Amino acid sequence: MNYPSIIIATVQTVAFYYIAGYFFPLIGQVTALFTPVPLIVAYVRNGRVEGLTALGASTLIVALLGGWQVAAILVLSFGLMAVGTA
């Protein structure tokens, strides 16, 4: 398993998600479009296991920071988009 790739994808996904929603609400709509990109890259470059692991780790971090509702939004909107696109 390629742990550096998983960690990078996880951190970038959480960063895009929180930058989009909490710090820059107006610019966040544009930034939100790029939220699934690190997950797609991890999925395509390293395979299904690493992509889903990065998605799970991102979901866990977002659930710890923002609650289960925010994590559900991440998985159901951006996670499914990333897996479907990859």
N, C-alpha and C positions, 0 to 999 in steps of 0.2 A: 504494500500500500504506500502511496506517495504522500506522506504526511505534509511536507512543505506546501504542496499544491492545495491540499485540503485546507490548511490553515490560512493561506493567502486568499483563497476563494471565500472562506467563511468571513474573514475580517473585511474584505472588500464588500461583500453582500450586506453585512450589518452596517458598515459605514455608509454605503449608498442609501440604505433604507432609512437610517436615522438622519442623515443629512437631508434627505428628501422630505421627511415628514416633520421634523422637529426644529431644525435650525434655520432652514430657508424655505418657508412655506410657499412662497411664490415661485421660486426657482425649482422648488421640489417637484413640481409636476414634470418638468423636463428631466430632472435627475432620476425620478422614479422609473422612467423608461429604461434606464441603464442598470437597474437593480438586478435583473436576472443574468446579466452578461457574465459575471465571474462564475456563476454556477454552470452556465452553458459551456464556458471555456474549460472548466474542470471536468465536466461530463464528457466533452468531445476529446480532450487531450489524454485523459487518464482512464476513462471507462466508466461504466455504470456504477460500480461500487464506490469509487471516489467521488463521483458527482452526487450520489445520494447521501454519502457521508457528509459532504460539505453542506448539503441542504439540511440534513439533520442537525449538524452543529450550529448552523446559522439560526435555525428554528429554536434550538435550545437557548442560545445566547439572547435572542430577541424575547423569548418567553421569560427569561430571568430579568431582563431589563424593562420590558414593557407590559408583561402579563400575557396570559394565554390567548386573549382575543387578538392581540397584535401578532402573535406567532401564528395563529390560525389564518390571519389575513396574508401573512408572508407565504405560508405553505400553499394555501388555496389559490392565490393569485399568481405570485411570482414563481413559486416552486413548480406548480403544474405547467406554467408557461415555459420555464427553463427545461424541464424534462421533455415536454412535448416538442419543443424546438430542436433540442439536441437529438 
